[in-house]
């Protein structure tokens, strides 16, 4: 209630009680004032009541929620279902305008303010957890792959004659397909094997830039977060090359925001060379539903150009999810989650080493900060796909069993050893990752079931059938269950 209503209420309720209520309300409003004033993620997470108070206030600032509004346009945020309206707090206009996703929407002052605050809070978090020199960021309602497409299309405007994107191999379809979707020709740079690790072939990247001509290269697309035994690309050396030859450099940092090591390399690459943008997923780094990504840069002008490249308005849903989550976590809460993740990565590695030793296997020696790889039996009587299906059917998701012999063709390009990031990786293996939100119980459950699956797998004589459906493989387990390839390897 405002001050006038509070004064009128004194005729019915004791002034003392009303003063207590006003003080309680003022505590909520003080937090909101500081947030709008500073634009930074709060140090301590907010309670749900304060968050809902703010979001509801923002919603009332949008024209579709004006009591006197008479909308006669083609898009007036009319929402038929009450369930849908409540799910979105009555916000239906989205964010941005037809010419720029970052522009203020005239019909939606509340949604626009929420969007602006989300971007400034995310930038604050990025700086706080590791990339101190980040100059700007933009939260977009696109997953990582399409966000990379948006960055590449932005680069096309300033490099119209460029044709190629140099891509140190990372066996993930969306990374590769983003290049194709943006209309460029990918040039795959095979990784170098150093011990167990797969590392960036910087010399080959330099050779390709020179031979193709710097003006014909739209960008070099490197990767930080990846499945072991591939490691973080040598961002610093690639950034130096890109600065030397005037070639743009995009970093796929899909789930690397949760890793201080990934962020350190991005920060250093931006310091010693050229990094035009680094892109990360909202769901993988902030535990929200799939559908958003953060495009960040050391150059605010690039972020502005990306915003202008996005066609039309955009859904506010992923932005609203992130806004609420950041307020709920606070900087302290997020840092605590990152610390727990790092500790559990060490715990996961030790536990997998014990299982590996028991079964005559070994954990591969890599410096990957998130993912762990372990060799698997290569002389068993069943296909390695069976091991993946065993774990999946026992409730273990996220593991990838890599035979290193699979071949996959994507957009006419053949990848030998698909899944292993290499044409000839010497060991079949499986991976597990310690990502944000993982618990000690998750690790212990995984390790116990992995142990049992390995025992059964080594003793199994039952063959596994492999079907081909529309070009994709499906494994039929010894129990007759069908598990598609993406479910096994994802």
ZAMARGU-4260 file (C-alpha; in steps of 0.2 Angstrom, whole numbers, plus 5000, padded with zeros to 4 digits):
<rodrens>
0) 5000/5000/5000 | 5005/5018/4997 | 5007/5031/5011 | 4989/5037/5009 | 4981/5020/5010
5) 4992/5016/5025 | 4985/5032/5033 | 4967/5027/5030 | 4970/5010/5037 | 4974/5017/5054
10) 4955/5019/5056 | 4954/5000/5057 | 4971/4993/5063 | 4982/4999/5076 | 4995/5012/5071
15) 5009/5001/5079 | 5005/4986/5069 | 5004/4996/5053 | 5021/5004/5057 | 5028/4986/5059
20) 5021/4981/5042 | 5027/4997/5034 | 5045/4993/5041 | 5044/4975/5034 | 5039/4982/5017
25) 5052/4995/5017 | 5065/4981/5020 | 5060/4973/5003 | 5059/4990/4994 | 5077/4994/5000
30) 5084/4978/4992 | 5074/4983/4976 | 5081/5001/4976 | 5099/4995/4978 | 5097/4983/4964
35) 5090/4996/4952 | 5102/5009/4957 | 5118/4998/4956 | 5112/4985/4943 | 5123/4971/4951
40) 5119/4954/4957 | 5115/4955/4976 | 5129/4947/4987 | 5116/4938/4997 | 5102/4929/4988
45) 5084/4936/4990 | 5069/4927/4998 | 5055/4922/4986 | 5043/4935/4993 | 5055/4950/4988
50) 5058/4942/4971 | 5039/4940/4968 | 5035/4957/4974 | 5048/4965/4961 | 5042/4954/4947
55) 5024/4957/4950 | 5028/4976/4950 | 5037/4974/4934 | 5022/4965/4926 | 5010/4979/4931
60) 5021/4991/4921 | 5017/4982/4905 | 5003/4989/4895 | 4993/4972/4894 | 4991/4973/4912
65) 4984/4991/4913 | 4966/4991/4919 | 4962/5005/4906 | 4971/4998/4891 | 4962/4995/4874
70) 4974/4986/4863 | 4970/4986/4845 | 4987/4981/4837 | 4992/4964/4830 | 5002/4960/4846
75) 4995/4965/4862 | 5001/4951/4874 | 4983/4944/4876 | 4985/4928/4885 | 4970/4915/4885
80) 4976/4903/4898 | 4977/4908/4916 | 4990/4895/4919 | 5001/4902/4905 | 4998/4920/4912
85) 5003/4915/4930 | 5018/4905/4923 | 5025/4921/4915 | 5019/4933/4929 | 5007/4941/4916
90) 5022/4947/4905 | 5018/4943/4887 | 5026/4957/4877 | 5043/4949/4877 | 5059/4960/4875
95) 5067/4971/4862 | 5060/4978/4846 | 5061/4973/4828 | 5077/4982/4825 | 5086/4978/4841
100) 5084/4965/4854 | 5092/4976/4867 | 5080/4991/4864 | 5066/4996/4876 | 5049/4990/4871
105) 5037/5004/4873 | 5022/4993/4878 | 5032/4984/4891 | 5042/4996/4902 | 5043/4982/4916
110) 5049/4968/4905 | 5062/4980/4897 | 5068/4985/4914 | 5069/4967/4919 | 5079/4963/4903
115) 5091/4978/4906 | 5094/4972/4924 | 5097/4954/4919 | 5110/4959/4907 | 5119/4970/4920
120) 5118/4957/4934 | 5125/4943/4922 | 5139/4955/4917 | 5143/4958/4936 | 5143/4939/4939
125) 5155/4936/4924 | 5167/4949/4930 | 5166/4943/4948 | 5169/4924/4944 | 5184/4927/4933
130) 5183/4938/4917 | 5186/4955/4925 | 5189/4964/4909 | 5172/4959/4901 | 5164/4974/4894
135) 5147/4969/4889 | 5135/4954/4888 | 5118/4950/4880 | 5106/4937/4886 | 5097/4929/4871
140) 5082/4917/4871 | 5093/4905/4860 | 5103/4890/4865 | 5122/4890/4863 | 5122/4884/4845
145) 5110/4897/4838 | 5119/4910/4848 | 5135/4906/4839 | 5125/4907/4823 | 5120/4925/4828
150) 5138/4929/4832 | 5144/4923/4815 | 5130/4932/4806 | 5136/4948/4814 | 5154/4945/4808
155) 5147/4942/4791 | 5142/4960/4790 | 5159/4966/4793 | 5168/4953/4783 | 5157/4950/4767
160) 5170/4941/4757 | 5175/4929/4771 | 5170/4911/4767 | 5178/4899/4780 | 5177/4896/4799
165) 5192/4887/4806 | 5186/4875/4819 | 5198/4865/4831 | 5188/4848/4831 | 5175/4846/4845
170) 5163/4831/4842 | 5147/4840/4846 | 5135/4842/4832 | 5128/4859/4837 | 5145/4867/4836
175) 5148/4861/4819 | 5131/4864/4813 | 5131/4882/4819 | 5145/4886/4806 | 5134/4878/4792
180) 5118/4887/4797 | 5127/4904/4797 | 5132/4900/4778 | 5150/4897/4781 | 5162/4883/4776
185) 5169/4874/4791 | 5188/4869/4790 | 5191/4856/4803 | 5207/4857/4812 | 5212/4840/4820
190) 5218/4840/4837 | 5236/4835/4843 | 5238/4820/4855 | 5250/4824/4869 | 5250/4810/4881
195) 5232/4806/4885 | 5226/4824/4881 | 5220/4831/4864 | 5227/4848/4862 | 5225/4862/4849
200) 5236/4862/4834 | 5240/4880/4834 | 5253/4878/4820 | 5240/4871/4808 | 5228/4885/4812
205) 5242/4898/4807 | 5246/4888/4791 | 5227/4888/4786 | 5225/4907/4789 | 5240/4910/4779
210) 5236/4898/4765 | 5217/4903/4764 | 5221/4921/4766 | 5216/4931/4782 | 5202/4940/4772
215) 5193/4924/4768 | 5192/4918/4786 | 5177/4923/4795 | 5183/4917/4812 | 5192/4905/4822
220) 5180/4896/4833 | 5188/4888/4849 | 5181/4879/4863 | 5184/4879/4882 | 5171/4867/4890
225) 5172/4849/4882 | 5172/4831/4886 | 5189/4823/4891 | 5201/4818/4885 | 5200/4834/4874
230) 5205/4849/4884 | 5203/4868/4884 | 5209/4875/4867 | 5225/4885/4868 | 5215/4901/4868
235) 5230/4913/4871 | 5240/4907/4857 | 5225/4907/4845 | 5220/4924/4851 | 5238/4931/4847
240) 5236/4923/4829 | 5219/4931/4827 | 5226/4948/4832 | 5241/4946/4821 | 5231/4942/4805
245) 5216/4952/4809 | 5204/4937/4810 | 5189/4937/4822 | 5189/4924/4836 | 5174/4916/4844
250) 5175/4906/4860 | 5162/4892/4863 | 5161/4893/4882 | 5145/4882/4883 | 5147/4876/4901
255) 5163/4885/4905 | 5157/4899/4916 | 5157/4887/4931 | 5175/4884/4929 | 5188/4896/4935
260) 5201/4888/4923 | 5190/4891/4908 | 5187/4909/4913 | 5206/4912/4917 | 5210/4907/4899
265) 5197/4918/4892 | 5203/4933/4902 | 5221/4930/4897 | 5216/4927/4878 | 5207/4944/4879
270) 5223/4952/4887 | 5236/4945/4875 | 5226/4944/4859 | 5209/4945/4850 | 5193/4938/4857
275) 5177/4945/4849 | 5165/4935/4860 | 5163/4921/4871 | 5146/4912/4872 | 5139/4901/4887
280) 5123/4892/4890 | 5111/4899/4904 | 5105/4881/4908 | 5122/4873/4910 | 5129/4887/4921
285) 5114/4893/4931 | 5103/4879/4933 | 5088/4886/4923 | 5077/4877/4909 | 5085/4876/4892
290) 5082/4890/4880 | 5095/4904/4884 | 5113/4909/4881 | 5124/4923/4886 | 5135/4932/4873
295) 5149/4941/4881 | 5163/4952/4874 | 5178/4963/4878 | 5170/4975/4866 | 5154/4983/4869
300) 5152/4988/4851 | 5151/4970/4846 | 5137/4966/4858 | 5128/4981/4851 | 5129/4974/4834
305) 5124/4957/4839 | 5108/4965/4847 | 5104/4973/4831 | 5107/4957/4821 | 5093/4948/4831
310) 5077/4949/4820 | 5061/4955/4829 | 5056/4954/4847 | 5062/4940/4858 | 5054/4929/4871
315) 5057/4935/4889 | 5055/4918/4897 | 5073/4913/4898 | 5078/4930/4904 | 5064/4930/4917
320) 5071/4913/4923 | 5088/4919/4924 | 5083/4935/4933 | 5074/4926/4946 | 5088/4913/4948
325) 5101/4926/4950 | 5091/4935/4963 | 5088/4919/4972 | 5106/4913/4972 | 5115/4930/4975
330) 5134/4931/4972 | 5138/4921/4988 | 5126/4907/4983 | 5133/4905/4965 | 5151/4905/4972
335) 5147/4892/4984 | 5139/4881/4971 | 5155/4884/4960 | 5166/4879/4975 | 5156/4863/4978
340) 5157/4858/4960 | 5176/4860/4960 | 5178/4849/4976 | 5166/4836/4969 | 5176/4835/4952
345) 5191/4830/4963 | 5180/4817/4972 | 5173/4810/4956 | 5191/4808/4949 | 5196/4799/4965
350) 5181/4787/4965 | 5183/4783/4946 | 5202/4779/4949 | 5197/4767/4962 | 5184/4758/4951
355) 5197/4758/4936 | 5210/4750/4947 | 5198/4737/4953 | 5194/4732/4934 | 5211/4734/4927
360) 5207/4750/4919 | 5214/4768/4922 | 5208/4786/4922 | 5215/4796/4908 | 5228/4809/4913
365) 5220/4826/4907 | 5219/4843/4914 | 5200/4845/4909 | 5192/4855/4923 | 5175/4847/4922
370) 5175/4831/4913 | 5184/4814/4918 | 5188/4800/4906 | 5191/4782/4910 | 5197/4768/4899
375) 5184/4754/4896 | 5187/4735/4892 | 5191/4733/4874 | 5191/4714/4873 | 5174/4711/4879
380) 5162/4700/4870 | 5149/4713/4868 | 5148/4730/4859 | 5153/4745/4869 | 5136/4752/4866
385) 5130/4739/4878 | 5139/4747/4892 | 5132/4764/4888 | 5114/4756/4888 | 5117/4747/4904
390) 5121/4763/4913 | 5107/4773/4905 | 5094/4759/4909 | 5100/4760/4927 | 5096/4778/4929
395) 5114/4785/4925 | 5112/4800/4912 | 5126/4810/4905 | 5140/4797/4903 | 5147/4795/4886
400) 5154/4778/4880 | 5166/4781/4866 | 5172/4766/4855 | 5184/4778/4845 | 5179/4768/4829
405) 5162/4776/4825 | 5160/4786/4808 | 5148/4800/4806 | 5144/4811/4792 | 5137/4829/4795
410) 5133/4841/4781 | 5143/4830/4769 | 5159/4830/4781 | 5165/4813/4787 | 5171/4812/4805
415) 5181/4797/4808 | 5182/4792/4827 | 5166/4802/4830 | 5164/4806/4848 | 5182/4805/4852
420) 5187/4822/4845 | 5201/4813/4835 | 5203/4802/4820 | 5214/4789/4829 | 5212/4791/4848
425) 5221/4775/4855 | 5209/4770/4869 | 5190/4767/4870 | 5184/4776/4885 | 5169/4783/4895
430) 5167/4800/4902 | 5158/4808/4917 | 5156/4826/4921 | 5155/4836/4938 | 5144/4851/4933
435) 5136/4864/4944 | 5123/4857/4955 | 5130/4839/4956 | 5130/4831/4973 | 5140/4819/4982
440) 5126/4807/4982 | 5126/4809/4963 | 5144/4804/4962 | 5143/4789/4974 | 5127/4782/4965
445) 5136/4784/4948 | 5152/4775/4954 | 5142/4761/4962 | 5132/4757/4947 | 5147/4759/4936
450) 5156/4746/4946 | 5141/4734/4944 | 5139/4738/4925 | 5158/4734/4922 | 5157/4718/4931
455) 5142/4713/4921 | 5149/4719/4905 | 5165/4710/4906 | 5156/4694/4910 | 5142/4696/4897
460) 5142/4685/4882 | 5126/4692/4874 | 5129/4701/4858 | 5120/4718/4855 | 5111/4722/4839
465) 5113/4739/4831 | 5099/4745/4820 | 5099/4760/4808 | 5084/4771/4809 | 5084/4786/4797
470) 5103/4785/4797 | 5105/4786/4816 | 5110/4771/4826 | 5100/4762/4840 | 5106/4749/4851
475) 5096/4734/4856 | 5101/4728/4873 | 5102/4710/4879 | 5085/4713/4887 | 5077/4719/4871
480) 5076/4737/4876 | 5080/4750/4862 | 5091/4765/4867 | 5094/4778/4854 | 5112/4784/4851
485) 5110/4802/4858 | 5103/4795/4874 | 5118/4784/4876 | 5131/4796/4871 | 5124/4813/4877
</rodrens>
